[in-house]
Amino acid sequence: MSEEEKLAREAVQRVRNWLEEETEGRGGRFTPRLAIKFCGGCNPLIERGEVARKIREELAEARWVSWEGESDLLMAINGCPTACAEREEIRKNSKASLVIRPGGVSDIEKTPRA
């Protein structure tokens, strides 16, 4: 299995677990607004587009929105460990975020509100 497949699989599992908790808290009905933000791609160690494609295929039931708009969960896909796509100003319109980078996937964290 490729690194991209492993990362996508781990991300999807974390999103499904998060979705289960969110759905329970909303009375059993919730269609999440998911967004993906890519890093700048200056030093990619993984094929970021492939990770995103696999995630979108597995989470087809979600409503996909732009990372610049409001979302329930933002996935920042980084091509290297620097993780430049994981910045506070990128997460500001999202209720929660997940960071994907070579070597692993973060826990889903709620976005602090000002």
MODELLER restraints for C-alpha pairs under 7 A, 6 or more apart:
rsr = mdl.restraints
at = mdl.atoms
rsr.add(forms.Gaussian(group=physical.xy_distance, feature=features.Distance(at['CA:4:A'], at['CA:46:A']), mean=6.50, stdev=0.5))
rsr.add(forms.Gaussian(group=physical.xy_distance, feature=features.Distance(at['CA:4:A'], at['CA:47:A']), mean=6.72, stdev=0.5))
rsr.add(forms.Gaussian(group=physical.xy_distance, feature=features.Distance(at['CA:4:A'], at['CA:50:A']), mean=6.52, stdev=0.5))
rsr.add(forms.Gaussian(group=physical.xy_distance, feature=features.Distance(at['CA:4:A'], at['CA:51:A']), mean=5.17, stdev=0.5))
rsr.add(forms.Gaussian(group=physical.xy_distance, feature=features.Distance(at['CA:5:A'], at['CA:51:A']), mean=6.68, stdev=0.5))
rsr.add(forms.Gaussian(group=physical.xy_distance, feature=features.Distance(at['CA:7:A'], at['CA:51:A']), mean=6.90, stdev=0.5))
rsr.add(forms.Gaussian(group=physical.xy_distance, feature=features.Distance(at['CA:7:A'], at['CA:104:A']), mean=6.41, stdev=0.5))
rsr.add(forms.Gaussian(group=physical.xy_distance, feature=features.Distance(at['CA:7:A'], at['CA:105:A']), mean=6.67, stdev=0.5))
rsr.add(forms.Gaussian(group=physical.xy_distance, feature=features.Distance(at['CA:8:A'], at['CA:51:A']), mean=5.30, stdev=0.5))
rsr.add(forms.Gaussian(group=physical.xy_distance, feature=features.Distance(at['CA:8:A'], at['CA:54:A']), mean=6.09, stdev=0.5))
rsr.add(forms.Gaussian(group=physical.xy_distance, feature=features.Distance(at['CA:8:A'], at['CA:55:A']), mean=5.54, stdev=0.5))
rsr.add(forms.Gaussian(group=physical.xy_distance, feature=features.Distance(at['CA:10:A'], at['CA:105:A']), mean=6.75, stdev=0.5))
rsr.add(forms.Gaussian(group=physical.xy_distance, feature=features.Distance(at['CA:11:A'], at['CA:105:A']), mean=6.25, stdev=0.5))
rsr.add(forms.Gaussian(group=physical.xy_distance, feature=features.Distance(at['CA:12:A'], at['CA:55:A']), mean=6.15, stdev=0.5))
rsr.add(forms.Gaussian(group=physical.xy_distance, feature=features.Distance(at['CA:23:A'], at['CA:29:A']), mean=5.67, stdev=0.5))
rsr.add(forms.Gaussian(group=physical.xy_distance, feature=features.Distance(at['CA:23:A'], at['CA:30:A']), mean=5.33, stdev=0.5))
rsr.add(forms.Gaussian(group=physical.xy_distance, feature=features.Distance(at['CA:31:A'], at['CA:62:A']), mean=5.91, stdev=0.5))
rsr.add(forms.Gaussian(group=physical.xy_distance, feature=features.Distance(at['CA:31:A'], at['CA:63:A']), mean=6.67, stdev=0.5))
rsr.add(forms.Gaussian(group=physical.xy_distance, feature=features.Distance(at['CA:32:A'], at['CA:62:A']), mean=5.54, stdev=0.5))
rsr.add(forms.Gaussian(group=physical.xy_distance, feature=features.Distance(at['CA:32:A'], at['CA:63:A']), mean=6.01, stdev=0.5))
rsr.add(forms.Gaussian(group=physical.xy_distance, feature=features.Distance(at['CA:32:A'], at['CA:72:A']), mean=5.97, stdev=0.5))
rsr.add(forms.Gaussian(group=physical.xy_distance, feature=features.Distance(at['CA:33:A'], at['CA:62:A']), mean=6.37, stdev=0.5))
rsr.add(forms.Gaussian(group=physical.xy_distance, feature=features.Distance(at['CA:33:A'], at['CA:63:A']), mean=4.82, stdev=0.5))
rsr.add(forms.Gaussian(group=physical.xy_distance, feature=features.Distance(at['CA:33:A'], at['CA:64:A']), mean=5.69, stdev=0.5))
rsr.add(forms.Gaussian(group=physical.xy_distance, feature=features.Distance(at['CA:33:A'], at['CA:65:A']), mean=6.16, stdev=0.5))
rsr.add(forms.Gaussian(group=physical.xy_distance, feature=features.Distance(at['CA:33:A'], at['CA:71:A']), mean=4.93, stdev=0.5))
rsr.add(forms.Gaussian(group=physical.xy_distance, feature=features.Distance(at['CA:33:A'], at['CA:72:A']), mean=5.15, stdev=0.5))
rsr.add(forms.Gaussian(group=physical.xy_distance, feature=features.Distance(at['CA:33:A'], at['CA:73:A']), mean=6.66, stdev=0.5))
rsr.add(forms.Gaussian(group=physical.xy_distance, feature=features.Distance(at['CA:34:A'], at['CA:62:A']), mean=6.63, stdev=0.5))
rsr.add(forms.Gaussian(group=physical.xy_distance, feature=features.Distance(at['CA:34:A'], at['CA:63:A']), mean=6.14, stdev=0.5))
rsr.add(forms.Gaussian(group=physical.xy_distance, feature=features.Distance(at['CA:34:A'], at['CA:64:A']), mean=4.98, stdev=0.5))
rsr.add(forms.Gaussian(group=physical.xy_distance, feature=features.Distance(at['CA:34:A'], at['CA:65:A']), mean=5.97, stdev=0.5))
rsr.add(forms.Gaussian(group=physical.xy_distance, feature=features.Distance(at['CA:34:A'], at['CA:71:A']), mean=5.70, stdev=0.5))
rsr.add(forms.Gaussian(group=physical.xy_distance, feature=features.Distance(at['CA:34:A'], at['CA:72:A']), mean=6.03, stdev=0.5))
rsr.add(forms.Gaussian(group=physical.xy_distance, feature=features.Distance(at['CA:34:A'], at['CA:73:A']), mean=5.06, stdev=0.5))
rsr.add(forms.Gaussian(group=physical.xy_distance, feature=features.Distance(at['CA:34:A'], at['CA:74:A']), mean=5.97, stdev=0.5))
rsr.add(forms.Gaussian(group=physical.xy_distance, feature=features.Distance(at['CA:35:A'], at['CA:64:A']), mean=5.84, stdev=0.5))
rsr.add(forms.Gaussian(group=physical.xy_distance, feature=features.Distance(at['CA:35:A'], at['CA:65:A']), mean=5.27, stdev=0.5))
rsr.add(forms.Gaussian(group=physical.xy_distance, feature=features.Distance(at['CA:35:A'], at['CA:66:A']), mean=5.65, stdev=0.5))
rsr.add(forms.Gaussian(group=physical.xy_distance, feature=features.Distance(at['CA:35:A'], at['CA:67:A']), mean=4.90, stdev=0.5))
rsr.add(forms.Gaussian(group=physical.xy_distance, feature=features.Distance(at['CA:35:A'], at['CA:71:A']), mean=6.32, stdev=0.5))
rsr.add(forms.Gaussian(group=physical.xy_distance, feature=features.Distance(at['CA:35:A'], at['CA:73:A']), mean=6.36, stdev=0.5))
rsr.add(forms.Gaussian(group=physical.xy_distance, feature=features.Distance(at['CA:35:A'], at['CA:74:A']), mean=4.74, stdev=0.5))
rsr.add(forms.Gaussian(group=physical.xy_distance, feature=features.Distance(at['CA:35:A'], at['CA:75:A']), mean=6.11, stdev=0.5))
rsr.add(forms.Gaussian(group=physical.xy_distance, feature=features.Distance(at['CA:36:A'], at['CA:67:A']), mean=5.87, stdev=0.5))
rsr.add(forms.Gaussian(group=physical.xy_distance, feature=features.Distance(at['CA:36:A'], at['CA:74:A']), mean=5.71, stdev=0.5))
rsr.add(forms.Gaussian(group=physical.xy_distance, feature=features.Distance(at['CA:36:A'], at['CA:75:A']), mean=4.75, stdev=0.5))
rsr.add(forms.Gaussian(group=physical.xy_distance, feature=features.Distance(at['CA:36:A'], at['CA:76:A']), mean=5.87, stdev=0.5))
rsr.add(forms.Gaussian(group=physical.xy_distance, feature=features.Distance(at['CA:37:A'], at['CA:67:A']), mean=5.89, stdev=0.5))
rsr.add(forms.Gaussian(group=physical.xy_distance, feature=features.Distance(at['CA:37:A'], at['CA:75:A']), mean=6.23, stdev=0.5))
rsr.add(forms.Gaussian(group=physical.xy_distance, feature=features.Distance(at['CA:37:A'], at['CA:76:A']), mean=4.79, stdev=0.5))
rsr.add(forms.Gaussian(group=physical.xy_distance, feature=features.Distance(at['CA:37:A'], at['CA:77:A']), mean=6.11, stdev=0.5))
rsr.add(forms.Gaussian(group=physical.xy_distance, feature=features.Distance(at['CA:37:A'], at['CA:85:A']), mean=6.72, stdev=0.5))
rsr.add(forms.Gaussian(group=physical.xy_distance, feature=features.Distance(at['CA:38:A'], at['CA:76:A']), mean=5.91, stdev=0.5))
rsr.add(forms.Gaussian(group=physical.xy_distance, feature=features.Distance(at['CA:38:A'], at['CA:77:A']), mean=4.93, stdev=0.5))
rsr.add(forms.Gaussian(group=physical.xy_distance, feature=features.Distance(at['CA:38:A'], at['CA:78:A']), mean=6.08, stdev=0.5))
rsr.add(forms.Gaussian(group=physical.xy_distance, feature=features.Distance(at['CA:38:A'], at['CA:85:A']), mean=6.15, stdev=0.5))
rsr.add(forms.Gaussian(group=physical.xy_distance, feature=features.Distance(at['CA:39:A'], at['CA:77:A']), mean=6.34, stdev=0.5))
rsr.add(forms.Gaussian(group=physical.xy_distance, feature=features.Distance(at['CA:39:A'], at['CA:78:A']), mean=5.03, stdev=0.5))
rsr.add(forms.Gaussian(group=physical.xy_distance, feature=features.Distance(at['CA:39:A'], at['CA:79:A']), mean=6.70, stdev=0.5))
rsr.add(forms.Gaussian(group=physical.xy_distance, feature=features.Distance(at['CA:39:A'], at['CA:84:A']), mean=5.81, stdev=0.5))
rsr.add(forms.Gaussian(group=physical.xy_distance, feature=features.Distance(at['CA:39:A'], at['CA:85:A']), mean=4.49, stdev=0.5))
rsr.add(forms.Gaussian(group=physical.xy_distance, feature=features.Distance(at['CA:41:A'], at['CA:79:A']), mean=6.11, stdev=0.5))
rsr.add(forms.Gaussian(group=physical.xy_distance, feature=features.Distance(at['CA:43:A'], at['CA:79:A']), mean=6.64, stdev=0.5))
rsr.add(forms.Gaussian(group=physical.xy_distance, feature=features.Distance(at['CA:43:A'], at['CA:80:A']), mean=6.32, stdev=0.5))
rsr.add(forms.Gaussian(group=physical.xy_distance, feature=features.Distance(at['CA:44:A'], at['CA:79:A']), mean=4.02, stdev=0.5))
rsr.add(forms.Gaussian(group=physical.xy_distance, feature=features.Distance(at['CA:44:A'], at['CA:80:A']), mean=5.34, stdev=0.5))
rsr.add(forms.Gaussian(group=physical.xy_distance, feature=features.Distance(at['CA:45:A'], at['CA:79:A']), mean=5.43, stdev=0.5))
rsr.add(forms.Gaussian(group=physical.xy_distance, feature=features.Distance(at['CA:45:A'], at['CA:80:A']), mean=5.58, stdev=0.5))
rsr.add(forms.Gaussian(group=physical.xy_distance, feature=features.Distance(at['CA:45:A'], at['CA:102:A']), mean=6.79, stdev=0.5))
rsr.add(forms.Gaussian(group=physical.xy_distance, feature=features.Distance(at['CA:46:A'], at['CA:79:A']), mean=5.40, stdev=0.5))
rsr.add(forms.Gaussian(group=physical.xy_distance, feature=features.Distance(at['CA:46:A'], at['CA:102:A']), mean=6.60, stdev=0.5))
rsr.add(forms.Gaussian(group=physical.xy_distance, feature=features.Distance(at['CA:48:A'], at['CA:77:A']), mean=6.36, stdev=0.5))
rsr.add(forms.Gaussian(group=physical.xy_distance, feature=features.Distance(at['CA:48:A'], at['CA:78:A']), mean=6.92, stdev=0.5))
rsr.add(forms.Gaussian(group=physical.xy_distance, feature=features.Distance(at['CA:48:A'], at['CA:79:A']), mean=6.04, stdev=0.5))
rsr.add(forms.Gaussian(group=physical.xy_distance, feature=features.Distance(at['CA:65:A'], at['CA:71:A']), mean=6.88, stdev=0.5))
rsr.add(forms.Gaussian(group=physical.xy_distance, feature=features.Distance(at['CA:67:A'], at['CA:74:A']), mean=6.70, stdev=0.5))
rsr.add(forms.Gaussian(group=physical.xy_distance, feature=features.Distance(at['CA:68:A'], at['CA:93:A']), mean=6.98, stdev=0.5))
rsr.add(forms.Gaussian(group=physical.xy_distance, feature=features.Distance(at['CA:69:A'], at['CA:93:A']), mean=6.20, stdev=0.5))
rsr.add(forms.Gaussian(group=physical.xy_distance, feature=features.Distance(at['CA:70:A'], at['CA:93:A']), mean=4.81, stdev=0.5))
rsr.add(forms.Gaussian(group=physical.xy_distance, feature=features.Distance(at['CA:70:A'], at['CA:94:A']), mean=5.66, stdev=0.5))
rsr.add(forms.Gaussian(group=physical.xy_distance, feature=features.Distance(at['CA:71:A'], at['CA:93:A']), mean=6.40, stdev=0.5))
rsr.add(forms.Gaussian(group=physical.xy_distance, feature=features.Distance(at['CA:71:A'], at['CA:94:A']), mean=4.68, stdev=0.5))
rsr.add(forms.Gaussian(group=physical.xy_distance, feature=features.Distance(at['CA:71:A'], at['CA:95:A']), mean=6.54, stdev=0.5))
rsr.add(forms.Gaussian(group=physical.xy_distance, feature=features.Distance(at['CA:72:A'], at['CA:94:A']), mean=5.48, stdev=0.5))
rsr.add(forms.Gaussian(group=physical.xy_distance, feature=features.Distance(at['CA:72:A'], at['CA:95:A']), mean=4.91, stdev=0.5))
rsr.add(forms.Gaussian(group=physical.xy_distance, feature=features.Distance(at['CA:72:A'], at['CA:96:A']), mean=6.12, stdev=0.5))
rsr.add(forms.Gaussian(group=physical.xy_distance, feature=features.Distance(at['CA:73:A'], at['CA:94:A']), mean=5.80, stdev=0.5))
rsr.add(forms.Gaussian(group=physical.xy_distance, feature=features.Distance(at['CA:73:A'], at['CA:95:A']), mean=6.02, stdev=0.5))
rsr.add(forms.Gaussian(group=physical.xy_distance, feature=features.Distance(at['CA:73:A'], at['CA:96:A']), mean=4.77, stdev=0.5))
rsr.add(forms.Gaussian(group=physical.xy_distance, feature=features.Distance(at['CA:73:A'], at['CA:97:A']), mean=5.27, stdev=0.5))
rsr.add(forms.Gaussian(group=physical.xy_distance, feature=features.Distance(at['CA:74:A'], at['CA:91:A']), mean=6.93, stdev=0.5))
rsr.add(forms.Gaussian(group=physical.xy_distance, feature=features.Distance(at['CA:74:A'], at['CA:94:A']), mean=6.01, stdev=0.5))
rsr.add(forms.Gaussian(group=physical.xy_distance, feature=features.Distance(at['CA:74:A'], at['CA:96:A']), mean=6.35, stdev=0.5))
rsr.add(forms.Gaussian(group=physical.xy_distance, feature=features.Distance(at['CA:74:A'], at['CA:97:A']), mean=4.65, stdev=0.5))
rsr.add(forms.Gaussian(group=physical.xy_distance, feature=features.Distance(at['CA:74:A'], at['CA:98:A']), mean=6.26, stdev=0.5))
rsr.add(forms.Gaussian(group=physical.xy_distance, feature=features.Distance(at['CA:75:A'], at['CA:97:A']), mean=5.79, stdev=0.5))
rsr.add(forms.Gaussian(group=physical.xy_distance, feature=features.Distance(at['CA:75:A'], at['CA:98:A']), mean=4.80, stdev=0.5))
rsr.add(forms.Gaussian(group=physical.xy_distance, feature=features.Distance(at['CA:75:A'], at['CA:99:A']), mean=5.85, stdev=0.5))
rsr.add(forms.Gaussian(group=physical.xy_distance, feature=features.Distance(at['CA:76:A'], at['CA:85:A']), mean=5.70, stdev=0.5))
rsr.add(forms.Gaussian(group=physical.xy_distance, feature=features.Distance(at['CA:76:A'], at['CA:86:A']), mean=5.98, stdev=0.5))
rsr.add(forms.Gaussian(group=physical.xy_distance, feature=features.Distance(at['CA:76:A'], at['CA:98:A']), mean=6.28, stdev=0.5))
rsr.add(forms.Gaussian(group=physical.xy_distance, feature=features.Distance(at['CA:76:A'], at['CA:99:A']), mean=4.89, stdev=0.5))
rsr.add(forms.Gaussian(group=physical.xy_distance, feature=features.Distance(at['CA:76:A'], at['CA:100:A']), mean=5.97, stdev=0.5))
rsr.add(forms.Gaussian(group=physical.xy_distance, feature=features.Distance(at['CA:77:A'], at['CA:85:A']), mean=6.96, stdev=0.5))
rsr.add(forms.Gaussian(group=physical.xy_distance, feature=features.Distance(at['CA:77:A'], at['CA:99:A']), mean=6.34, stdev=0.5))
rsr.add(forms.Gaussian(group=physical.xy_distance, feature=features.Distance(at['CA:77:A'], at['CA:100:A']), mean=4.83, stdev=0.5))
rsr.add(forms.Gaussian(group=physical.xy_distance, feature=features.Distance(at['CA:77:A'], at['CA:101:A']), mean=6.18, stdev=0.5))
rsr.add(forms.Gaussian(group=physical.xy_distance, feature=features.Distance(at['CA:78:A'], at['CA:84:A']), mean=6.93, stdev=0.5))
rsr.add(forms.Gaussian(group=physical.xy_distance, feature=features.Distance(at['CA:78:A'], at['CA:85:A']), mean=6.23, stdev=0.5))
rsr.add(forms.Gaussian(group=physical.xy_distance, feature=features.Distance(at['CA:78:A'], at['CA:100:A']), mean=5.94, stdev=0.5))
rsr.add(forms.Gaussian(group=physical.xy_distance, feature=features.Distance(at['CA:78:A'], at['CA:101:A']), mean=4.78, stdev=0.5))
rsr.add(forms.Gaussian(group=physical.xy_distance, feature=features.Distance(at['CA:79:A'], at['CA:101:A']), mean=6.01, stdev=0.5))
rsr.add(forms.Gaussian(group=physical.xy_distance, feature=features.Distance(at['CA:79:A'], at['CA:102:A']), mean=6.58, stdev=0.5))
rsr.add(forms.Gaussian(group=physical.xy_distance, feature=features.Distance(at['CA:80:A'], at['CA:101:A']), mean=5.92, stdev=0.5))
rsr.add(forms.Gaussian(group=physical.xy_distance, feature=features.Distance(at['CA:80:A'], at['CA:102:A']), mean=5.78, stdev=0.5))
rsr.add(forms.Gaussian(group=physical.xy_distance, feature=features.Distance(at['CA:81:A'], at['CA:101:A']), mean=5.80, stdev=0.5))
rsr.add(forms.Gaussian(group=physical.xy_distance, feature=features.Distance(at['CA:81:A'], at['CA:102:A']), mean=6.08, stdev=0.5))
rsr.add(forms.Gaussian(group=physical.xy_distance, feature=features.Distance(at['CA:83:A'], at['CA:101:A']), mean=6.55, stdev=0.5))
rsr.add(forms.Gaussian(group=physical.xy_distance, feature=features.Distance(at['CA:86:A'], at['CA:99:A']), mean=6.66, stdev=0.5))
rsr.add(forms.Gaussian(group=physical.xy_distance, feature=features.Distance(at['CA:91:A'], at['CA:97:A']), mean=6.86, stdev=0.5))
rsr.add(forms.Gaussian(group=physical.xy_distance, feature=features.Distance(at['CA:91:A'], at['CA:111:A']), mean=6.84, stdev=0.5))
rsr.add(forms.Gaussian(group=physical.xy_distance, feature=features.Distance(at['CA:94:A'], at['CA:111:A']), mean=6.72, stdev=0.5))
rsr.add(forms.Gaussian(group=physical.xy_distance, feature=features.Distance(at['CA:95:A'], at['CA:110:A']), mean=5.87, stdev=0.5))
rsr.add(forms.Gaussian(group=physical.xy_distance, feature=features.Distance(at['CA:95:A'], at['CA:111:A']), mean=5.29, stdev=0.5))
rsr.add(forms.Gaussian(group=physical.xy_distance, feature=features.Distance(at['CA:96:A'], at['CA:108:A']), mean=6.51, stdev=0.5))
rsr.add(forms.Gaussian(group=physical.xy_distance, feature=features.Distance(at['CA:96:A'], at['CA:109:A']), mean=5.36, stdev=0.5))
rsr.add(forms.Gaussian(group=physical.xy_distance, feature=features.Distance(at['CA:96:A'], at['CA:110:A']), mean=4.09, stdev=0.5))
rsr.add(forms.Gaussian(group=physical.xy_distance, feature=features.Distance(at['CA:96:A'], at['CA:111:A']), mean=4.94, stdev=0.5))
rsr.add(forms.Gaussian(group=physical.xy_distance, feature=features.Distance(at['CA:97:A'], at['CA:108:A']), mean=5.50, stdev=0.5))
rsr.add(forms.Gaussian(group=physical.xy_distance, feature=features.Distance(at['CA:97:A'], at['CA:109:A']), mean=5.44, stdev=0.5))
rsr.add(forms.Gaussian(group=physical.xy_distance, feature=features.Distance(at['CA:97:A'], at['CA:110:A']), mean=6.49, stdev=0.5))
rsr.add(forms.Gaussian(group=physical.xy_distance, feature=features.Distance(at['CA:97:A'], at['CA:111:A']), mean=6.81, stdev=0.5))
rsr.add(forms.Gaussian(group=physical.xy_distance, feature=features.Distance(at['CA:98:A'], at['CA:106:A']), mean=5.81, stdev=0.5))
rsr.add(forms.Gaussian(group=physical.xy_distance, feature=features.Distance(at['CA:98:A'], at['CA:107:A']), mean=6.28, stdev=0.5))
rsr.add(forms.Gaussian(group=physical.xy_distance, feature=features.Distance(at['CA:98:A'], at['CA:108:A']), mean=4.82, stdev=0.5))
rsr.add(forms.Gaussian(group=physical.xy_distance, feature=features.Distance(at['CA:98:A'], at['CA:109:A']), mean=6.70, stdev=0.5))
rsr.add(forms.Gaussian(group=physical.xy_distance, feature=features.Distance(at['CA:99:A'], at['CA:105:A']), mean=5.78, stdev=0.5))
rsr.add(forms.Gaussian(group=physical.xy_distance, feature=features.Distance(at['CA:99:A'], at['CA:106:A']), mean=5.22, stdev=0.5))
rsr.add(forms.Gaussian(group=physical.xy_distance, feature=features.Distance(at['CA:100:A'], at['CA:106:A']), mean=6.58, stdev=0.5))
